[in-house]
Amino acid sequence: MEHTNKIALVTGGSRGLGKDMALRLAEKGHDVIITYQSRKDAADAVIADLEAKGAKAIALQLDMAQFHSLDEFVSRLTATLQEKWGHARFDFLVNNAGMGATIPFEQVTEADFDHFLNVHFKSVYFLTQKLLPLLQDGGRIINISSGSTRICVPGYSVYASMKGAIETLTQYLAKDLGSRGITVNVVAPGPIETDFNNAAIRSNPERKAMMAKTIALGRVGNAEDIGGIIAFLCSQDSGWITGQRIEASGGLFL
Ligand SMILES: NC(=O)c1ccc[n+]([C@@H]2O[C@H](COP(=O)([O-])OP(=O)(O)OC[C@H]3O[C@@H](n4cnc5c(N)ncnc54)[C@H](OP(=O)(O)O)[C@@H]3O)[C@@H](O)[C@H]2O)c1
């Protein structure tokens, strides 16, 4: 694969969807910076896989729950770009990092609310703002939402509300950044079998089988169903798509 000299930043690239996104971007010839929250071991293994594909790659720690750590992250990223690539900019921002929990509406505490707010919306909003000077003109921003903004999932009121906010933000960013040639889209995966929400799908075969019946293609998704879509959205071929919500759910509740 020919090297493109383009760099993607994938938050939450140590496992699950983010890992597959990073691998598929590397297969297209891009270099990749991934972030992890606490699983440095998993992130290091992804870096080895990325390097085996010929990409320059590095993992940086980032906790989206620690809103006040974002400036320090941006400084580390800036230094990393200079040290490893010899310039100040990167090309693709994939806001993927996140966690899930099933909490009935009546039981959501202010602490739960603030945690989801920080990780899934506030830190995504301001990290993107802080990274704009580092993002190349003509670049890409891809946010990750969820099928749960369209279909109500029990216990997902707080999670899905933040994802809904990200979908609205996507449209505004697409409008604002069009003058720089930056496209901004949001990908909304349906149920995907990862470690997400305490591996809610993998650890519950009955629930998994029930979900499969609600999906046109007859199964829940795997991380490998999503990474290629991100790689496509980072390609020249997708350059005329912006401000869109692209659901990747195998046809959930059609
Ligand atoms: N799986 C699904 O069914 C599904 C469906 C729709 C949307 N999504 C969305 O897809 C994204 C990825 O989910 P996934 O299924 O890949 O989950 P996952 O397998 O649990 O991986 C989560 C990733 O995010 C990182 N992360 C978790 N909390 C973080 C925090 N506070 N700050 C920074 N990074 C953090 C993790 O880092 P460590 O490895 O260090 O813990 C890991 O890299 C999330 O935004 C999720 O909402 C998932």
The ligand as a Tripos MOL2 file, in Angstrom:
@<TRIPOS>MOLECULE
LIG
   48    52     1     0     0
SMALL
NO_CHARGES

@<TRIPOS>ATOM
      1 N1        -20.4530   -1.2810   20.6800 N.am      1 LIG1
      2 C1        -21.6050   -0.7640   20.3330 C.2       1 LIG1
      3 O1        -22.6540   -1.4490   20.3150 O.2       1 LIG1
      4 C2        -21.7060    0.6770   19.9180 C.ar      1 LIG1
      5 C3        -22.8330    1.0730   19.1930 C.ar      1 LIG1
      6 C4        -22.9600    2.4010   18.8140 C.ar      1 LIG1
      7 C5        -21.9690    3.3060   19.1440 C.ar      1 LIG1
      8 N2        -20.8800    2.9010   19.8590 N.ar      1 LIG1
      9 C6        -19.8800    3.9300   20.1690 C.3       1 LIG1
     10 O2        -18.6480    3.5410   19.5970 O.3       1 LIG1
     11 C7        -17.5660    4.0890   20.3570 C.3       1 LIG1
     12 C8        -16.5870    2.9880   20.7000 C.3       1 LIG1
     13 O3        -17.2450    1.9670   21.4310 O.3       1 LIG1
     14 P1        -16.6770    0.4660   21.4770 P.3       1 LIG1
     15 O4        -17.8470   -0.4300   21.2860 O.co2     1 LIG1
     16 O5        -15.5210    0.3330   20.5920 O.co2     1 LIG1
     17 O6        -16.2530    0.3980   23.0050 O.3       1 LIG1
     18 P2        -15.0310   -0.3990   23.7110 P.3       1 LIG1
     19 O7        -14.7210   -1.6520   22.9610 O.co2     1 LIG1
     20 O8        -15.4090   -0.4740   25.1420 O.co2     1 LIG1
     21 O9        -13.7670    0.5920   23.5300 O.3       1 LIG1
     22 C9        -13.8310    1.8640   24.1200 C.3       1 LIG1
     23 C10       -12.6110    2.6680   23.7540 C.3       1 LIG1
     24 O10       -12.7700    4.0000   24.2850 O.3       1 LIG1
     25 C11       -11.7700    4.2560   25.2700 C.3       1 LIG1
     26 N3        -12.3890    4.9910   26.3870 N.ar      1 LIG1
     27 C12       -13.3580    4.5480   27.2380 C.ar      1 LIG1
     28 N4        -13.6540    5.5150   28.1340 N.ar      1 LIG1
     29 C13       -12.8770    6.5790   27.8390 C.ar      1 LIG1
     30 C14       -12.6740    7.8660   28.4080 C.ar      1 LIG1
     31 N5        -13.3420    8.2530   29.5090 N.pl3     1 LIG1
     32 N6        -11.7770    8.6920   27.8400 N.ar      1 LIG1
     33 C15       -11.0700    8.3220   26.7540 C.ar      1 LIG1
     34 N7        -11.1720    7.1080   26.1840 N.ar      1 LIG1
     35 C16       -12.0590    6.2550   26.7220 C.ar      1 LIG1
     36 C17       -11.2350    2.8890   25.6880 C.3       1 LIG1
     37 O11        -9.8870    3.0070   26.1870 O.3       1 LIG1
     38 P3         -9.2320    1.8240   27.1240 P.3       1 LIG1
     39 O12        -8.9810    0.6520   26.1890 O.co2     1 LIG1
     40 O13        -7.9720    2.4050   27.6380 O.co2     1 LIG1
     41 O14       -10.2380    1.5120   28.1710 O.co2     1 LIG1
     42 C18       -11.3240    2.1380   24.3610 C.3       1 LIG1
     43 O15       -10.2670    2.4840   23.5090 O.3       1 LIG1
     44 C19       -18.2070    4.7630   21.5750 C.3       1 LIG1
     45 O16       -18.3350    6.1530   21.3430 O.3       1 LIG1
     46 C20       -19.5930    4.1220   21.6420 C.3       1 LIG1
     47 O17       -20.5190    4.9730   22.2660 O.3       1 LIG1
     48 C21       -20.7210    1.6070   20.2470 C.ar      1 LIG1
@<TRIPOS>BOND
     1     1     2 1
     2     2     3 2
     3     2     4 1
     4     4     5 ar
     5     4    48 ar
     6     5     6 ar
     7     6     7 ar
     8     7     8 ar
     9     8     9 1
    10     8    48 ar
    11     9    10 1
    12     9    46 1
    13    10    11 1
    14    11    12 1
    15    11    44 1
    16    12    13 1
    17    13    14 1
    18    14    15 2
    19    14    16 1
    20    14    17 1
    21    17    18 1
    22    18    19 2
    23    18    20 1
    24    18    21 1
    25    21    22 1
    26    22    23 1
    27    23    24 1
    28    23    42 1
    29    24    25 1
    30    25    26 1
    31    25    36 1
    32    26    27 ar
    33    26    35 ar
    34    27    28 ar
    35    28    29 ar
    36    29    30 ar
    37    29    35 ar
    38    30    31 1
    39    30    32 ar
    40    32    33 ar
    41    33    34 ar
    42    34    35 ar
    43    36    37 1
    44    36    42 1
    45    37    38 1
    46    38    39 2
    47    38    40 1
    48    38    41 1
    49    42    43 1
    50    44    45 1
    51    44    46 1
    52    46    47 1
@<TRIPOS>SUBSTRUCTURE
     1 LIG1         1 GROUP 0 **** ****
